[in-house]
Amino acid sequence: MLSESNLIAIRRHLHQIPELALQETETHQFLLETVKKMDQKFLEIRNPEELPTAMMVLVHGFDPQRMIGYRTDIDALPVEEQTGLPYSSKHSGVMHACGHDIHMTVALGVLSYFSEHQPKDNLLFFFQPAEESESGGKQSYELGLFHGRWRPDEFYGLHDNPDLPAGAIGCRMGTLFAGTTEVNIDLNGKGGHAAYPQDANDTVVAAAMLISQVQTVISRSIDPIQSGVITLGKIDGGTIRNVIAGHTRIEGTIRGLTQKMIETIDQRLKDICEGIGRSYNMDVQLELNQGGYWPVENNPELTKRFISYMQSAQNVNFVETAPAMTGEDFGFLLAKFPGTMFWLGVDDDSQLHSATLTPKEEAIQQGVDAITGFLEYRMTE
């Protein structure tokens, strides 16, 4: 079984070799080598051709009544590291700025324990590529990775949280992470000279009205008790001060705590774009791309069990948390399989996706212990 010093060494090595979505070849090779060093008596390793940088490890139980899945993400972000750590990223412009190196290390620690202590039920450890982009969770499902005997009956996964004390476990009933939709809007009118607006069709003016109307969606179309966000963060129109723009593009994002809420916001945005098109006699094209980033909606029954265990476990500091408006592609898998996502505190002043994120490494062993304990408890039910 991997010791705490082993786990820290693994985490530091993973931190040095971050790779972007679907490019995690070096990471995959290191994970594979690490797993192959474990006792193989109960293990079955699968490297799916359909998703080459993914890895699946099945731990065969001695009296399986179910398959319990545990997922960890393995990709990194296009961020230039600024931590100054001796084990900083060796890959220029790429960093584990979201803590996936912590995620992988905890998963390896839990897997290592069960490689030497055969579980009652079957356990599936899924090392998933492409969480930060490219919708790796959705891809893995649609490519059929979970068909047949590789299909989990329930799925669990964690995300590190710099706002929680190191090693604390955070969770909540309902939605943990918001779902997201990427928004692209293209307004196509008619360009012309600034002195002759009657001969043109100004897309900048139409875009300004569209943006103003969008601000009413949350305040007037969403239940005030619920939460949703629309941010239109980029607008690009025109080339020079004295030319009326014939094309303007708006880019933004939608966040919602339930899939129903996101669909409501999406529909209101469609209505507004259609109305602007008619009002200003121009073509308004709306593209909504949700990808695989659905809300992370925790299963009520399984999450109640999870929270109950964590609250009663003597070695666990449990914190009930509020929902986060950030996105996580585990939401797609939780829409297909019942399960729970939770936080692991890493106690850092820097936030996720920051170039200075420095998680506290003592959280790793505490995370391994808490998850191992929960899985053993779950298999007694």
N, C-alpha and C positions, 0 to 999 in steps of 0.2 A: 504494500500500500504506500502511496506517495506521502512522504512526510511534509511538514510545513515548509521546511527549507527547500525540498524538491519542488514544491508548488511555486514558491517565490522565484526560483531559478527558471522554471518553465515560463512563468508569466513574463519575466524580464526578457527571455529569448523571444517570445511571441511579440513583445512590445517593439523589439528591434526590427522585425520583418513584416511590417504592415503592408497589406495589399488591397487594391480596390476591388469592387464587386466583379465577380466572375474571373478574376485574375489571381486568385489566392493559391497559386501552385506551390510556392515555398511553404506557406502556412499548412496546406493540406499534407505535404510530405512530412513536415515535422510532427503534425498530429498523428499521422499514420505510424511513424516510427515510435512515437511515445506509447501509443496503444499496443503496438506489437511487443513492447518490452514488458507489458503486463502479463499476468498469468492468463493463458488462452483457454483454459479448461472449459469455461462457460461462455466464451466470447465467439461471436461470428461477425466478421468485418465485411462490409459491402461498400465498394466504391462505384457508385452508379455511373454508367457511361452517359446517361442522359444529362447529367449535371456533374461534370468531371471533378470540380473542386469540392463537391459535397462528400461527406463520409457518414456512414450509418453503422452503428455497432449494436448488435443484439446480444443481450445477456440472457442466457437461457435459465429460466427458473426451475426449481425442483418440483413444483406443483402448480403450474400456471393456471390461473383463473381469468387473467386479463393481461393485456399488454399496456404498460405504462410508458409513455413517451416523455423524453426530456430533450429540449432543443436548446442549442447555443448557436449564436451567430459568429462568423469568423472574419468578416471583411472590415476594412478600415475606411478612413475619410481622406479626401484631398486637402489636408491641412499640414502646413509646415510647422513641425514641433518646436516649441520654445520653452521646454521645461528645464533644459540644461542638465538632465540626468545622465549619468555615465552609460546608461543602457538606452539612450534615445534612439529614435528611428534611424535606421541606416538607409532608408529609402527616401530620397529627397521629395518633399512635397506631399508625403503620405504619412499619416499618424493614426494610432489607435486612440483618437480623441473622443471616442464614445465608450471606451472601456471594454471593447470586445475581447481584449487580451485577458481581462479579469473573468469575463464570461466563460471563455474557453478553458481557463485554468480551473475554475470551480467545477466545470463539467468533467474534466479529466480526473479531478480529485474524487468526485462521486463515483465515476466509472471504475477507478482504481480500487475503491473500497469493495464494490460489488463483484469485481473480478476475483477477489479472494474470499468473499462471503456470499455464496450463491443465494440469490433472492428467491422468494417463493414464486412471485409472478415474473413473467418476462419483462425485461426493461429494454427500451429502444432509445439509444443516445443518437441524436441527429445533429451533426455539425454542419450548419447551414451557411452557404455562401450568400452574398448579395442581399444583405438586409438594408444597408444604407441606400441602395439604389438597385434598379433592375428587378425588384420584387421577387427575391429569392424564395420566400415562403410560398407565394402563389405559383412560381415556376415549378417548385418541387412537387406540389400537389398535382398540377395539371400534367406534369410529365409522368405521373403514375408511380412515384417513389414509395407511396404508402399503400399500394395494393397488396392483396393477399396476406401472407403472414407477417408483412412489414407494416400492417395497419395498426396504429395505436388505438386503444379504447379511450384513452384520455391523454392530455398533453400538458406539460408544465415547462416554464421557462422563466428566467430572471433578467432583470436589467439593473445595472449599477446606478446608484443615486448619490451624488456628492453632497446632497443636503441632509442625508441621514447619517447618524453615527456609524462608524466603521463596524461592520458585522451585523448591524440591525437588519431585520426583515420587515419590509413594509408591504402592505396589501390592502385591498378593499373589496367589498362586494360591488358588483356592477362594472362600470367602465374604468379601466386603469389608464389607458392611453386613448387619445382621440383618433378618429379616422381622418384621413387627409384626401383632398382632391386637388390636383394641379389645374389651374385655370389659364387658358390662353384665349384672348379675344382679338380678332382682327377686324378693324373697321375699314371698309373700302369705299371711298367716295370719289371726288374729282378734284385734282389739284388745280391751282391757278395763281394768278398774280394777286398780291395782297390788296392792290388798289381796286380790284374788280371782284369782290366776293360774290356778286350775283351770278357770275359765270362759273363758279366753283361749288364744291360741296365739301365743307370743312370738317374733316374727321377729328380734328383736335377739339372743336366745340362739342361734337357729339360724344367724344370720349369723356370730356369733362362732365357732361350731363349723366352719362352712364355711371361714372364713378360716384357721383353724388347720390344717384338712386340706389346703388348697391349698398350704401351705408344704412339704408332703412331696412334691409332684409333682416338683420339680427334684431333690431329694435322693434320691428313691427310684424315679423312673420314667425318668430321663434318664441316659445314659452319662456318668460323671464326667469322661471325657476330652473330651466335647462341652460346649457351653455353652447355657444357656437361662435366661430370667428370667420370673418372674410377679410383677408388682407390682399389688396392689389398693390404689389410692391414695386412694379416696374411699368413705365409707360414710355413708348418710343414713337414719336410722330414728328414729321417735318425735317427739313434739311437746312433752312436758313430763315431769318426773321421776316423777310418780305415775300415769302411764298406760302400759299395756303396748302396744307398737307392733304394729299389724296389718300394717304394710308396712315393708320395709327395702330399700334399693337399694345395691348395691355396684358401683363402677366401677373398672376397672383396665386393664392392658396386658400382653400376652405378647410376648416377644422370643425369636427362635430363629435359628440360623445356617443352617439348611436348611429347605426346605419340609416335608420329612418330619418333622423335629423339631417344627415348629409344629403339624402335624397330630396328632402324638402328644400334645403338651401340650393341644391343644384337646379331644381325646377324653377325656383324664383329667379335665379340668375338667367335661365333660359328665357323666361317671360320678359325680363327687363331688356335683354339683348334683342329679342324680337320687336319689342315696342320701340326701342331706339332706332332700329332699322327702318320701321315704318314711319316714325316721326320725322326722321332726317333724310328719308328717301335714299338710303344707302345699304350696302350689303354688310351685315354684321355676322361674322362667323365665330361661333363659340366652340371651343374644344375643352372637354372635361376629361381628365385622365386620373382615375383613382388608383389604377394599378392594383397592387395587392395590399395597400395600406388602409385596411379597414379598421374600425375601432376595436381596441382590445377589450372585449366584453367577457369578463370572467364568468364561468359557469356557476350559478348560485349554489348548487348542492356541493360540488367539489371545493369551491372556494370557502364555503362555510366550514367544511372539514379542515381545510388547510389552515385557516385562521385560528380555529379552535386548537389545533395541535400547536401552532407557533405561540399562541398565548399561554399555553400550559407548560410548554417545554422549559425546563429550568435553565438551559444554556442559551436561550434565545431572547433577544431584546426585540419584542414585536412592536411595530408602530402602525397604527391605522392611518392611511394616507389619503389625500384628495386626488381626484383625477388630474391627469396632466394633458395639456393641449399639444404635446409633441406626439409624433407618429411612430409606429412600430409595426413591422410587417408580420409579426406573430398573430396579429388580429385576423388575418386571412385564415390561418390554420385553426384558430379558435372558433371561426365560423363554420369549420368543417368537422372539428373534433371538440368534444367538451374538454375544458381544462382551465388552468389558472396561470396568470403571469403575476410576478411579484418583484419587489425591489430588494436589492442588497445594498445597504449603506456603505459608502466608501469615504465619507467625511473629507471633503476638499472644498477650498474656497473658490476654485474655478468650476465653471459649469460644463456640462456635456457639450461636445463639439468645440471646446476651447483648445487653443494651442498650448495652454499651460496646465491642462488637466493632469493631476497627479493623485490617483486613488491611493488610499491607505492599504498597504498590502496585508495587514493583519485581518482585513475583512475576508480574505480568501479562505483560510482555514475555518473561520466561523461560518461562512456560507456553506462550505462542504459539510460541516457537522450538522447544520440545521436541515439541509436538504436530504442528507443521508438518513437522519432521524425521521423526517417526515415520510420518506419512501418506505422505510421499514414499518412505520405505523400504518401507512395506507395499505400495505400488503397483509396486515392482520385483520382487516375488515372483511 
